C-alpha cells in the first residue's frame, strides 16, 4: 500500500515532468482537507498531515495544546492526559501531535482528497505548460489532427499535450482529416482553467514567415530579411523582403530555382497565391512594388500626416491593381502601411485637360510644355515656328508637327490629340457659361418689354393689336421658318 503511493507519485512525475515535492505537498493538502471533514468532531481544524519519507506514507495527527484546565476539548489537552501519553517531561503550554487512524477516512473523505489532488495536479501541469510555451509565441510546431469541436480543431502535440486551432484561425479552403500531420504557429498561451492552453493558427501571417524561414536558407542566416507579410488566408498573400548584401537578390532567393522554394510553401498552404515584393524605405517605390502584378505609372504622396497616397495606373492595369473584389489594393495597403487610392491614368488626363480648358476659357494661354508628352526642347522648336500655346498647337496639322519636331506620325498624332482634348474642354466650359448667361438676358428683355408696354395707353394698344394681328402673323411665321432653315 505504502509502496504503491510512492510508485504512483514517481509515475506521475515522470509522465508530466512535475516536481516530486510539489506532488507530495499537493497530496498533503488534499488529505488534510479530507481529514478536517472526517475528524471535525474530534479535532476541529487542528489537523496536521505529514509525509513519512522512510515508509512512503501519509501520517495524520491532531495538534493539541497542554493546559491545566480544558476549556476546548477539540484543541486542548489536560496535563494529566498529556503525561499519560508522552511522559513526565510534558509541561503546560507544550504542543502534542496525537496520531489519527487513516483507516477511519471514509469513502467520501477519500473522494474529496482525490478531487483536490487531481485539481492541484492539473493546476501544476497548466502552470508548467504556460511557463514552457509563453516564450514560444510565433514558433512553428508540428502536430496531428486529433478531433473537431464545434468547428475548432484540436491538435495533438505529443506528451499528452493538446493545442486548439479556433475556427477564425483556420484558412478557408483547407480541409483536414483526423490523423493528418499539420503545421501550425503558436499565437497565444492561456492560463484559463478550461480548454486547451496553447492557441494556434493556420491563418496568421506568422505562419507564412516561419515557412519561408524553413525553405529559404538566406532568411534563416539573416542574409535576406522579411520586413512584413500580410495574408487573406486561402486566397492571396504578400511578403516584403530585402537583402543585407548587394549581391543577393531577395526576391530570387525566396522564389528559388524554377520556383521550387515558393512552390513548396504554396503546396503547404493548399494553393494560396503568394506575391514576393522587394521592400523599399521609400513609400512610393514600396507601394508601386506592392501592387504587383500591376504596373504602376506614377505614385503621388498626397498627405504625409495621414499617410495617404495616389497610385496612377493605365486603363489596362486598373483591374489588376485593384484585384478581385479589391483584394490586391487591400493587401498592398496593409503591407505598405499607407492608404492607397488607385487613379486611372486616362481619367487623370481628362481632369488635367478640364483644368487647362478652364484656363483657356478664362482667357489665360496654356503653354505647350504643360501638355503630357511635350518636352521643353520640343516646346522651344514649336515656339520658334509661332506655336506657343495649346490652342495654336491644336490648329496645326499632323504633318507640320512631324516636320517641326522630327517625330513619328504616331507621336505627332498623340500630341495633337492631347491638344484637341484641352481645346474641346475649353469649348465645353465656354458652352456651359453661355448657357448659364442666356436666362439672364431673356429676363432682362422681358423686363424691358414690360416697361415699354406700361407706357402705351390701353386703347391704343388694343387698336394696334387688332389692326396688325392678321397681317403680322404670316410674316412672323415666314421669318421663323427662314431662321430655322438657316
TAZIBEL-V934111 format. One record per backbone hydrogen bond with DSSP energy under -0.5 kcal/mol. NH is the residue of the N-H (numbers start at 1). CO is the residue of the C=O. Records with the same first field share a line. If there is no record, write none. Layout:
# TAZIBEL-V934111
NH = CO  CO
This chain:
# TAZIBEL-V934111
5 = 1
6 = 2
7 = 3
8 = 4
9 = 5
10 = 6
11 = 7
12 = 8
13 = 9
14 = 10
15 = 11
16 = 12
17 = 13
18 = 13
23 = 19
24 = 20
25 = 21
26 = 22
27 = 23
28 = 24
29 = 25
30 = 26
31 = 27
32 = 28
33 = 29
34 = 30
35 = 31
36 = 32
37 = 33
38 = 34
39 = 35
42 = 39
43 = 39
44 = 39  40
46 = 43
47 = 45
48 = 61
50 = 59
52 = 50  57
53 = 51
56 = 52
57 = 52
59 = 50
60 = 100
61 = 48
62 = 98
63 = 46
64 = 62  96
65 = 75
66 = 94
67 = 77
75 = 72
76 = 72
77 = 65
79 = 67
82 = 78
83 = 79
84 = 80
85 = 81
86 = 82
87 = 83
90 = 87
93 = 66
94 = 91
96 = 64
98 = 62  96
99 = 97
100 = 60
104 = 101
105 = 102
106 = 104
110 = 106
111 = 107
112 = 108
113 = 109
114 = 110
115 = 111
116 = 112
117 = 113
118 = 114
119 = 115
120 = 116
121 = 117
122 = 118
123 = 119
124 = 120
125 = 121
126 = 122
127 = 123
128 = 124
129 = 125
130 = 126
131 = 127
132 = 128
133 = 129
134 = 130
136 = 133
137 = 134
138 = 186
139 = 136
141 = 184
143 = 182
144 = 156
145 = 180
146 = 154
147 = 154
149 = 152
152 = 149
153 = 165
154 = 147
155 = 153  163
156 = 144
157 = 155  161
158 = 161
161 = 158
163 = 155
164 = 198
165 = 153
166 = 164  200
169 = 166
170 = 167
174 = 171
179 = 145
180 = 177
182 = 143
184 = 141
185 = 201
186 = 139
187 = 199
188 = 199
190 = 197
198 = 162
199 = 188  197
200 = 164  198
201 = 185
202 = 169
203 = 169
207 = 204
208 = 204
209 = 205
210 = 206
211 = 207
212 = 208
213 = 209
214 = 210
215 = 211
216 = 212
217 = 215
219 = 216
220 = 216
221 = 217
222 = 219
223 = 218
224 = 218
225 = 242
227 = 225  240
228 = 240
230 = 238
232 = 236
235 = 232
236 = 232
237 = 273
238 = 230
239 = 275
240 = 228
241 = 277
242 = 225
244 = 223
248 = 245
249 = 247
250 = 248
253 = 249
254 = 250
255 = 251
256 = 252
259 = 256
260 = 257
261 = 255
262 = 255
263 = 259
264 = 260
265 = 261
266 = 262
267 = 263
268 = 264
269 = 265
270 = 267
271 = 266
272 = 266
273 = 235
275 = 237
276 = 274
277 = 239  275
279 = 241  277
283 = 281
286 = 282
287 = 283
288 = 284
289 = 285
290 = 286
291 = 287
292 = 289
294 = 291
296 = 294
297 = 312
298 = 312
300 = 310
302 = 300  308
303 = 308
307 = 304
308 = 303
309 = 339
310 = 300
311 = 341
312 = 298  310
313 = 311  343
314 = 295
317 = 314
318 = 314  315
321 = 317
322 = 318
323 = 319
326 = 323
327 = 324
328 = 322
329 = 322
330 = 326
331 = 327
332 = 328
333 = 329
334 = 330
335 = 331
336 = 332
337 = 333
338 = 333
339 = 307
340 = 338
341 = 309
342 = 340
343 = 311
345 = 313
348 = 344
349 = 345
350 = 346
351 = 347
352 = 348
353 = 349
354 = 350
355 = 351
356 = 352
357 = 353
358 = 354
359 = 355
360 = 356
361 = 357
362 = 358
363 = 360
364 = 359
365 = 363
367 = 365
368 = 388
370 = 367
371 = 368
374 = 371
375 = 373
379 = 375
380 = 376
381 = 377
382 = 378
383 = 379
384 = 380
385 = 381  382
386 = 383
387 = 382
388 = 386
390 = 366
393 = 389
394 = 390
395 = 391
396 = 392
401 = 397
402 = 398
403 = 399
404 = 400
405 = 401
406 = 402
407 = 402
412 = 408
413 = 409
414 = 410
415 = 411
416 = 412
417 = 413
418 = 414
419 = 415
420 = 416
421 = 417
422 = 418
423 = 419
424 = 420
425 = 421
426 = 422
427 = 423
428 = 424
429 = 425
430 = 426
431 = 427
432 = 428
433 = 429
434 = 430
435 = 431
436 = 432
437 = 433
438 = 434
439 = 435
440 = 437
441 = 437
442 = 438
443 = 439
444 = 440
445 = 441
446 = 442
447 = 443
448 = 444
449 = 445
450 = 446
451 = 447
452 = 448
453 = 449
454 = 450
455 = 451  452
456 = 452  453
461 = 457
462 = 458
463 = 459
464 = 460
465 = 461
466 = 462
467 = 463
468 = 464
469 = 465
470 = 466
472 = 468
473 = 469
474 = 470
475 = 471
476 = 472
477 = 473
478 = 474
479 = 475
480 = 476
481 = 477
482 = 478
483 = 479
484 = 480
485 = 481
486 = 482
